[in-house]
Amino acid sequence: TYFYPEGGGQEADYGVMSGHEVVNVQKVRNTILHFLKDKHDIAVGQTVTCAINEQRRRQLMRHHTAAHIINGSARAMLGNHVWQSGAHKSVDEARLDITHFENLTDEQRAQLERRCNEVVLEDHPVEIKFMPRDEAEAKFGFRLYQGGVVPGKIIRVVNTTGVDVEACGGLHCDRTSRVGPIRILRTRRIQDGVVRIEYSAGLAAVNGMQADKACVDQLADRMNVGREALLPAAVKLLNDVKEDRKRTENLAAKLNRIMADSLLAKAHEVNGVKVVVHL
């Protein structure tokens, strides 16, 4: 059918099959299994009408192609020790785990994001073809197996020309320009020698940028400053809050001493001991 199964770290297509909602698609050896949300009366041999969720499909393609762009760009930026050690691509966000000895700095994250978007704008072709394993290895080397060695004598090679080549399943855009903007959301070191890059691309990236802009605009409006003056205004406000907190703590300490002195002045002596009773 049109439905693409989960593969290459990419989630499966969703959609409708003869009026029944398809909620998962998996490949078991050479068989594609379609999981429907409810009970059905589809008979063996019956022709079915399939419709995939095209918006979901395109977003998964963007996130999957973006993973190749990020992987190749990170290797060019950080060094040849960078390999993919894991990945997951969903609709709203995606992640790519790479081999690297420390988390990326803010400057490195900004540099990586810029380079990835340059690759998008450079409009590299993404070539996908099945090749005999020995031919593919001779042409591209063992870096093909970024996500691990794949089985079979014929392998599916995804060549993001000039950026990255991998033996990979899943769906991809045919050119890098169709990925749209790429945002590096955050990076973190998840274990020794492995850094996780969380990112978004395409409409998911646009949605994130719009949400960030709306947040900045609302903060600027509440603080009654322009967007360009928001950061210094926020720093000043935080400093003022810290100073006010110090003054409040000092005043509370003085008040406590005054109350203690006032209570001691009213103390009753009982068998040589000063006793204070206060409600």
VEXVO-277086 format. One line per field, with one value per residue (C-alpha): x, y, z; residue in one letter; residue number from 1. Coordinates in steps of 0.25 Angstrom, whole numbers, padded with zeros to 4 digits. Each point is the difference from the previous one (the first is absolute). Layout:
N
east <- (X,...)
north <- (Y,...)
up <- (Z,...)
resn <- (A,...)
resi <- (NUM,...)
***
This chain:
279
east <- (0000,0004,0003,0014,0004,0008,0015,0013,-0004,-0012,-0014,-0011,-0010,-0014,-0013,-0012,-0003,-0014,-0005,0008,0010,0015,0008,0012,0008,0011,0009,0002,0010,-0006,-0014,-0006,-0010,-0011,-0006,-0014,-0006,-0013,-0006,-0002,-0007,0010,0001,0012,0001,-0008,0005,0001,0001,0012,0003,0012,0001,0008,0003,0006,0008,0006,0004,0006,0008,0005,0005,0007,0007,0004,0007,0009,0003,0003,0008,0009,0001,0004,0011,0005,0000,0005,0008,0000,-0002,-0015,-0009,-0015,-0003,-0015,-0012,-0015,-0008,-0015,-0009,0003,0014,0012,0013,0014,0010,0014,0014,0007,0008,-0007,-0013,0000,0002,-0010,0009,0001,-0015,-0002,0011,-0006,-0014,0005,0008,-0012,-0009,0011,-0001,-0015,0002,0011,-0011,0008,-0006,-0004,0003,-0007,0003,0002,0015,0007,0007,0014,-0002,-0005,0011,0010,-0006,-0003,0007,-0005,-0005,-0012,-0004,-0003,-0011,0006,0003,-0013,-0003,-0001,0008,-0007,0000,-0008,0010,-0005,0010,-0002,0011,0012,-0006,-0002,-0002,-0007,-0006,-0014,-0015,-0011,-0005,0008,-0001,0005,0008,0005,-0008,-0013,0004,-0002,0006,0007,0001,0010,-0009,0010,0011,0005,0010,-0008,0011,0015,0004,-0015,-0007,-0014,-0005,-0014,-0006,-0012,-0001,-0010,-0014,0004,0012,-0009,-0010,0011,0005,-0014,-0002,0014,-0004,-0013,0006,0010,-0010,-0009,0012,0004,-0015,-0001,0013,-0003,0013,0003,0004,0015,0000,-0006,0013,0006,-0014,-0001,0014,-0003,-0013,0007,0011,-0011,-0007,0013,0002,-0014,0001,0013,-0007,-0012,0009,0007,-0013,-0006,0013,-0001,-0015,0003,0010,-0009,-0011,0009,0005,-0014,-0004,0012,-0004,-0013,0006,-0004,0011,-0004,0010,0011,-0004,-0006,-0013,-0006,-0015,-0005,-0012)
north <- (0000,0015,-0002,0001,-0009,0005,-0001,0008,0006,0006,-0002,-0006,0006,0002,0001,-0007,-0014,-0002,0009,-0006,0008,-0005,0003,-0008,-0007,-0010,-0009,-0014,-0006,0002,0002,0014,0000,0011,0002,0005,0008,-0008,-0013,-0002,-0009,0001,-0014,-0007,0004,0012,0013,0011,0015,0007,0014,0004,0013,0008,0011,-0010,-0007,0013,0004,-0014,0001,0014,-0005,-0012,0008,0010,-0011,-0003,0015,0001,-0012,0004,0014,-0004,-0009,0011,0010,-0009,-0011,-0014,-0007,0005,-0012,-0002,-0009,0001,0009,0002,0008,0004,0011,0011,-0003,-0009,-0004,-0005,-0006,0002,-0005,0012,0001,0012,0008,0012,0014,0011,0005,-0014,-0002,0013,-0003,-0014,0006,0010,-0010,-0010,0012,0003,-0014,0002,0012,-0006,-0009,-0013,-0012,-0012,-0013,-0013,-0013,-0015,-0005,-0013,0000,-0001,0011,0009,-0003,0002,0014,0006,-0008,-0006,0014,-0005,-0008,0012,-0006,-0014,-0011,-0003,-0014,-0005,0000,0012,0013,0013,0011,0015,0010,0014,0004,0007,-0001,-0014,-0015,-0011,-0013,0004,-0003,0010,0011,0012,0013,0000,0013,0007,0012,-0007,-0002,0014,0007,-0009,0004,-0006,0000,-0005,-0009,-0009,-0011,-0012,-0010,0000,0003,0003,0013,0001,0011,0003,0008,0004,0003,0005,0004,-0005,0010,0011,-0003,0001,0013,0006,-0005,0006,0014,0000,-0002,0011,0010,-0003,0002,0013,0005,-0003,0006,0012,0000,-0004,-0014,0005,0006,-0013,-0007,0012,0004,-0015,0000,0013,-0005,-0013,0009,0009,-0013,-0005,0014,0000,-0014,0004,0012,-0008,-0010,0011,0007,-0014,-0002,0014,-0003,-0013,0006,0012,-0010,-0009,0012,0004,-0013,-0002,0014,-0006,-0013,-0005,-0006,-0014,-0006,0008,-0004,0011,-0005,0006,-0003,0005,-0004)
up <- (0000,0000,0015,0004,0012,0012,-0004,0001,0013,-0007,0005,-0009,-0009,0005,-0008,-0004,-0007,-0005,0011,0011,0007,-0001,0012,-0002,-0011,0002,-0009,0005,-0009,-0014,0005,0003,0011,0001,0014,0000,0011,0001,-0005,-0015,-0010,-0011,-0007,-0006,-0014,0001,-0007,0011,-0002,0007,0004,0008,0009,-0010,0010,0010,-0012,-0004,0014,0002,-0013,0004,0014,-0006,-0011,0011,0008,-0012,-0001,0015,0000,-0012,0005,0014,-0006,-0008,0011,0012,-0007,-0006,0013,-0001,-0003,0002,0012,0000,-0006,0001,-0009,0004,-0005,0010,0004,-0004,0007,-0005,0009,-0005,0005,0007,0012,0006,-0001,-0010,0005,-0004,-0011,-0006,0001,-0008,-0010,-0002,-0002,-0010,-0008,-0001,-0005,-0010,-0005,-0002,-0008,-0009,-0005,0000,-0007,0008,-0008,0005,-0007,0003,-0002,0001,0014,-0006,-0010,0010,0010,-0011,-0004,0014,0010,0013,0005,-0007,0012,0009,0007,0000,-0010,-0008,-0005,-0014,-0013,-0006,0009,-0001,-0001,0003,-0005,0004,-0010,0006,0014,0004,-0005,0008,-0002,0005,0000,0001,-0008,-0005,-0007,-0014,0002,0013,-0003,0002,0015,0003,0012,0010,0015,0010,0013,0010,0001,0012,0004,0002,0003,-0001,-0015,-0004,-0002,-0003,-0010,0001,-0012,-0009,-0014,-0010,0005,0014,0000,-0005,0011,0010,-0005,0000,0015,0004,-0007,0006,0014,-0002,-0005,0012,0010,-0007,0000,0015,0003,-0009,-0008,-0014,-0004,-0002,0014,0007,0004,0007,0006,0005,0006,0007,0006,0005,0007,0006,0005,0007,0006,0005,0006,0008,0005,0004,0007,0008,0004,0005,0008,0007,0002,0007,0009,0004,0003,0008,0008,0003,0005,0009,0006,0004,0006,0013,0009,0006,0009,-0006,-0014,-0010,-0006,-0012,-0003,-0013,-0009)
resn <- (T,Y,F,Y,P,E,G,G,G,Q,E,A,D,Y,G,V,M,S,G,H,E,V,V,N,V,Q,K,V,R,N,T,I,L,H,F,L,K,D,K,H,D,I,A,V,G,Q,T,V,T,C,A,I,N,E,Q,R,R,R,Q,L,M,R,H,H,T,A,A,H,I,I,N,G,S,A,R,A,M,L,G,N,H,V,W,Q,S,G,A,H,K,S,V,D,E,A,R,L,D,I,T,H,F,E,N,L,T,D,E,Q,R,A,Q,L,E,R,R,C,N,E,V,V,L,E,D,H,P,V,E,I,K,F,M,P,R,D,E,A,E,A,K,F,G,F,R,L,Y,Q,G,G,V,V,P,G,K,I,I,R,V,V,N,T,T,G,V,D,V,E,A,C,G,G,L,H,C,D,R,T,S,R,V,G,P,I,R,I,L,R,T,R,R,I,Q,D,G,V,V,R,I,E,Y,S,A,G,L,A,A,V,N,G,M,Q,A,D,K,A,C,V,D,Q,L,A,D,R,M,N,V,G,R,E,A,L,L,P,A,A,V,K,L,L,N,D,V,K,E,D,R,K,R,T,E,N,L,A,A,K,L,N,R,I,M,A,D,S,L,L,A,K,A,H,E,V,N,G,V,K,V,V,V,H,L)
resi <- (1,2,3,4,5,6,7,8,9,10,11,12,13,14,15,16,17,18,19,20,21,22,23,24,25,26,27,28,29,30,31,32,33,34,35,36,37,38,39,40,41,42,43,44,45,46,47,48,49,50,51,52,53,54,55,56,57,58,59,60,61,62,63,64,65,66,67,68,69,70,71,72,73,74,75,76,77,78,79,80,81,82,83,84,85,86,87,88,89,90,91,92,93,94,95,96,97,98,99,100,101,102,103,104,105,106,107,108,109,110,111,112,113,114,115,116,117,118,119,120,121,122,123,124,125,126,127,128,129,130,131,132,133,134,135,136,137,138,139,140,141,142,143,144,145,146,147,148,149,150,151,152,153,154,155,156,157,158,159,160,161,162,163,164,165,166,167,168,169,170,171,172,173,174,175,176,177,178,179,180,181,182,183,184,185,186,187,188,189,190,191,192,193,194,195,196,197,198,199,200,201,202,203,204,205,206,207,208,209,210,211,212,213,214,215,216,217,218,219,220,221,222,223,224,225,226,227,228,229,230,231,232,233,234,235,236,237,238,239,240,241,242,243,244,245,246,247,248,249,250,251,252,253,254,255,256,257,258,259,260,261,262,263,264,265,266,267,268,269,270,271,272,273,274,275,276,277,278,279)
***
